[in-house]
Amino acid sequence: MKLFKRKSKVPDDRSLMEKAWDLQQNLESRQNRVGKGKYGRVLKMARKPTNEEFSKTSKITGAGIILVGGLGFLIFLIATVVAPWIAEALGLL
């Protein structure tokens, strides 16, 4: 994201104050547009979670990770241990 736009290479005859005012207006217009786009409603409603909310979210996320990992390990065990045992019992190997 560019803050300064160069329009031409012609020397600018404006004073330093005029340039500063233009820059300030450009920055303020960008700031006013924040929250007007696609995700504006989400940005306006967003807030920092409390310690309790963060703790609950972390615990639930950790439990989900452990559950998915355990399920993956169970599938791995079935594929490596149980499947060959069933194949031997059926006489396929």
C-alpha positions in Angstrom: 0.0 0.0 0.0 1.5 3.3 -1.1 1.0 6.4 1.0 2.7 8.7 -1.4 1.6 8.8 -5.0 3.9 10.3 -7.6 1.9 11.8 -10.4 4.7 13.2 -12.5 8.4 14.2 -12.4 7.6 17.9 -12.8 8.8 19.9 -9.8 5.9 20.6 -7.4 5.5 24.4 -6.7 3.3 23.9 -3.7 4.6 24.9 -0.3 5.5 22.4 2.4 2.3 23.2 4.3 0.1 22.5 1.2 1.9 19.2 0.7 1.4 18.4 4.4 -2.3 19.2 4.2 -2.8 17.0 1.1 -1.0 14.2 2.8 -3.1 14.6 6.0 -6.4 14.6 3.9 -5.2 11.5 2.0 -4.5 9.7 5.3 -7.8 10.8 6.9 -9.8 9.7 3.8 -8.2 6.2 4.0 -9.0 6.0 7.7 -12.6 6.9 7.0 -12.9 4.2 4.4 -11.8 1.5 6.9 -14.9 -0.5 7.8 -16.9 0.5 4.7 -15.9 -2.6 2.6 -16.7 -6.2 2.6 -15.5 -6.9 6.2 -16.5 -3.6 7.7 -19.2 -5.0 10.0 -16.8 -7.6 11.4 -14.1 -4.9 12.0 -16.6 -2.7 13.8 -17.9 -5.5 16.0 -14.4 -6.9 16.8 -13.0 -6.5 20.3 -10.3 -8.0 22.4 -11.4 -11.2 24.2 -11.5 -11.3 28.0 -9.1 -13.7 29.7 -11.9 -16.1 30.4 -13.0 -16.1 26.8 -9.5 -16.7 25.6 -8.9 -19.5 28.1 -12.1 -21.3 27.0 -11.3 -20.9 23.4 -7.8 -22.3 23.9 -9.1 -25.3 25.9 -11.7 -26.1 23.2 -9.1 -25.7 20.4 -6.6 -27.9 22.3 -9.2 -30.6 22.9 -10.1 -30.6 19.2 -6.5 -31.0 18.1 -6.0 -33.9 20.5 -9.3 -35.5 19.3 -8.3 -35.2 15.6 -4.8 -36.5 16.4 -6.2 -39.4 18.3 -8.5 -40.3 15.5 -5.7 -40.2 13.0 -3.6 -42.4 15.2 -6.5 -44.9 15.6 -6.8 -45.0 11.8 -3.1 -45.6 11.5 -3.2 -48.5 14.0 -6.1 -50.1 12.1 -4.3 -49.8 8.8 -1.0 -51.2 10.1 -2.0 -53.7 12.7 -5.6 -54.8 12.3 -5.9 -54.9 8.5 -3.0 -57.4 8.0 -4.3 -59.5 10.8 -7.8 -59.7 9.2 -6.2 -60.4 5.8 -4.2 -63.3 7.3 -7.4 -64.7 9.0 -9.2 -64.6 5.6 -6.3 -66.2 3.8 -5.7 -63.3 1.5 -2.0 -63.1 2.3 
